[in-house]
């Protein structure tokens, strides 16, 4: 969640740098003029201690190692600006009453939490929603999630996570949009629009874009480990989704946990001030990840807590999440003259502006009588089911194994994920993990198939042992749960025999397998990508019967599918599809929904191939050269499934690729058009993708980079013509030699098709 500071003084000593990914330009006014005027007037009435209190985000609960008492006294003294980790509506109102009625200036508290993919109605995880290649999926989901959260007293969400993730071993890949900055930028902006609306207001939930920046590049895919990312890679790849979110009006950013080029993010002046505020014109506030100001000392970056507070606030951190380092040290820094009170005012101002625009001064309390009705809206479940169906990716469908017939009479369902309500929704479910729990009713895949086929079908379940995080003696760092021991050889043989017997007696086998939600997410990196536990053994036993087998994956990252990709006729990646996930899976399996999702990541064959991404540079010996087809002598180094890949129950043809200008200057724009035809028997969704490559110039450029996409619905035989712009925004890159954004004279390749291996090609020449 947190980051670091100056990259290297010699590298960045050239003055202000241009914005990342798109032309520089100040953010449109984030807060209203009225909010600014009121905030400035209020600041004049505040004491230094009250100002510092606004920079403190406190835990709203008693938590060992974090807070030993509730924050009541601090709130009454004006010492708390925000509260996190509190979702009980009555407690939220109680704490707010203390702030509004007992503190001297009656400043309301801003309540925040990680509303990642739903509040009570849980939507597909972000990686799944990105697989829709439809930004409206993200926007619709987060709009409903924001309405629910706001009704329950949460005005600030610590999402979207827009970190680029090129390594599937990294657990937090599940929270983002995958490996590509263009797709990631589109999904980031959609989430900002969903939560905040056109502008911050009384019905908005303010976003906090995280983790700024480079967190997804952690060494070895190990969560919290350092990242080493050169400036040109930061500018061209890792910063682009952050800048897109800023341009969409994001109200706040969160600094990341790790070292970035040896400087922790929460003390990173280059990131938080030079890039975010000066280059991009960001006007909102920066919050650290949990305890990150205090952790500056742990990093060996700060001498002591006072030094940590100094380095964080000097770098540009407005608010300290939960460590109390600001509360305990900023006043002394002002007294010593190290930090001016005028600078403290600058850091407090956007916090007060946000509170005014969010309507907290006028309506600080939750209407408890309306919460349950809002959270239980039936349209929320209907929307969740629809969006889950749009997010699934059909990876394999040999001999049209899918869709299944609704006339099936005997089905064997195997795998520990098949009837687990915990597993269908994925991690970061607000009420499930941190609230009262048990108020929503997730639909498992078993239940979804039963709902689809009714009482006439005979369905046999063989679950098998629930896999747990391996590594004997390891305690889960998030839940504190110790792993269950693996099954004994006798238990394993028994489960495999049961799976084989059930499969032999069935017309079709549906294997529901993957990894439990605590195996992905924060502090959940993996050294391997195998199916955990005995799942693959059960799968092999089912296939050995000769009966048709369909594999449904519930997962937060790509998994090792080498055996399944050769032996299982159909593979559907459902990711973690959410509350209505089981019904949505059944919709796809039985053909009521035609899958149209595409991979937002390159799917590796093994963990040893990571990091793996499609938009790598050309090299001395191109991997596609006839005489050199793999980087490994013992395995194909190309993805098992490429970025942008996904099958359908119909087929599509891409044809007639054309450019409105085949020669143009850097100031021009060429319109790229392509015809897409549904050549199959049923309606379906195609995702047209546009890729480019600059053949030569002042730097090596990626072999391909996505610069346009659109998902469209087509009837059988229908053709639609799609048009995409190729101009400065699409052709420019951050040049490592001149340290600026360039569109260079060069020849460009342009491709159009259904994934990153598209072959339909055209040429573009850019002149001076």
C-alpha positions, 0 to 999 in steps of 0.5 A: 500500500505504501511507496517511497521518495526521490528516485535518484537526485542526479536522475531527476535534477532537471526541473519539473517533468511532464505528466505520465501517459497523456499530455500534461495538464492540471486536474479540473477543479476537484473541490468546489469554490464554496468548499474552499471558501468555507475550509479557509474560514474554518482553518482560521479558527483552528488551533495547531492541535486541531489542525494536526488532528485533521491529519490523523486517521485513527482506528475506530475499533480496539485492535491488538497492536493498533489501538488499546482504547476507542478514540472517543477522547481524541475525537472530543478534543478535535484530534481525529480527522478520519476513522477506519475499520469501523462498519457498525452503523450505530458505532459510526453514528456514536463516534460522529456525535462525539465529533459534531457535538463535543469537539470545539469546532464541531468538525465531522469525521470522514469514515473510510474503508476498503470497499473493493468490489461491493459492500453487501452485494459483492461484485466480481473481483477487480481482475474479473471486472477488468476481464470484461474489457467493458469499463461500464462493468466497473462503473456500474458495480462501483456506483452501486457499491458506493451507494450502499457504502454511503448509506451505511456511513462510509464516505471514503473508499480505499480503492481503486487499486490501479497497480500494474501487475506483470507477475501472477505470483504477486497476491494483489494482482486480484485487486487490479486490472492486470498488466496493461496500462491502457486497459488499466487506465480505462478501468481506473477512470470507470471506478472513479466515475462510479464512486464519485459521480461527475463530481464530489457531492453528498451522494458520492464516496470519495476514492483513494487511488492506490498504491502510488506507485510501482507496488506491483513491481515488487521483487519476485512478486513478493508482497511488501518487497522493494521495487526497482523501476527506472523512470522511463518504465514508471512513466510509460507503464506504472504511472499511467493508470494513476494519472488517468484516475487523477484526470478523472477527478480522483479525490485522494491517493494512497502511498504504497508500502514498499521501497521504490528505488531505495526510497520509501513511498510515504517519504517520496517527495518526487512521487507525492509532490513533483509528479502528483502535485506539480506535474499533474496538478493534483489538488486532493489529499494523500493518505498513507497505507496503514502505519506507513509513516511509522514504518519509515523508521522500520525501513531505515529511512527515518531516524525516529518517529519525529524524523518519520513524521517530518519526512512524510509530511515534507514529501506530501503526505496529508494524512497518517493512517493509524500510526499516530505518528503525526499526532505525537510529533507534528506539534514539536516539529512546528515548535522547532521550526522544521515545519511551518504552520502555514504548510500544515494549513496547506495539508489540512485544507483539502481534507476540510474541502472534501468534508464540505463537498461530501456534505458531512457538515450538513448531514453528518449522521447515517439514517439507520432506518434506511440502511437495510432497505438500501443494502438489500435492493433486489436490483443489486443482485440482478446487476451483480449476476449480469456483470459476473457473466460479462467478466468470465473468460472461456479458455478452452472449448474443445469440440464445443463441449460447452454450452451444456444441455439443460436436459442433462439428468446426471451431473457429478460436481467435484472440487472443494470450491463447488459449494463454498459460500466463502470462496464464490465471493473472493477476498475483501468482502466488507461484511464477511471479514470485518462486519457482522457477517451473514447478511448476504447469501452467496450462491455457490456453483452447486446451487446455481446449477441446481437452480438452472436445472430444477429438481429433475436432475440428479446432482452428486457432489464430491467436494474433497478436502478444502485446500489451505495455505501450505507451508507447515506452521505458517499462520495467515497474516491477515486472518490469524488462522493456522492452515489445516493439515493436508489429507493423509495418503489414505484420505487422499486415495478415498477422495480420489476414488469418490471423485472417480466413481461419481464421474463414472456414473454421470453424464457430465462432470463439472469440476469447480477448482482453484484457490481459496480467497485467502490464497490471493490478495494482500500478503498472499504471494505464491512461489508456485501457481499449482492447483492447491491440495489434491485438486488436480489429482481429483481432476485427473481421476475424473478425466480418466473415466472418459466422461465429458469434463468441464473445469470452472476456475475460481481464482485470483490469479492465473494458475498452472493449467498445463495438464488441464489445457491438454486433457480437459475439454472445456475450461471457464475462468470465473475468477471470484464472481461474487454474490450471484456467482453460482447463478452466473456460472450456470448461465454461462455453462448452459448457454443463457449467457455467451462468454465474452470476457478476455484475459487482462494478463498473459497466462503463464505455463509455470510460475518460473516464467514470471514476470510475463507480459506481452508488451516487452521490448524487442531483443537481440534474438527475437523470441518469434524468430524461426531459429529461436522460439523460446527463452527456456531450453526446457519449456516454451516461454510464451504464455499458455494463453495470450493477453486479450485472449478469450473464446466465445460460443460463436466465432468472429472475423476481423477484416478490412483494416484501414487508416484514414491517413497512412502518412501524417505528422506528429500533430495529426491523428489517423482514424483506424477502422476495422470490420468485425463480423459474427461468423458463427451461429449464435449472438455474441460479444466481440472485443476488438483490440488495436495494437501498435509498434514503433519500429525505430527511434530514440529508444527500443519500444514494446513489440506491441502495445494496446492503444484501443479496444471496444466490446460490441454485441453482434448477431449471427452474420452481423458486421460492425465497423469500429473506429479508433484514433491514433494520435499523440496520446496513443503514439507518444512515449517517455524518452529515456534520453531526452526525459520528455514525452515524444512522438517521433518520426518513424514507421509504425505497425498497426494490428487489429484483432481479438487478442495480442497475437492479432495478425491483421496488419497495416502500416503507418508513417509519422513524419516531422 
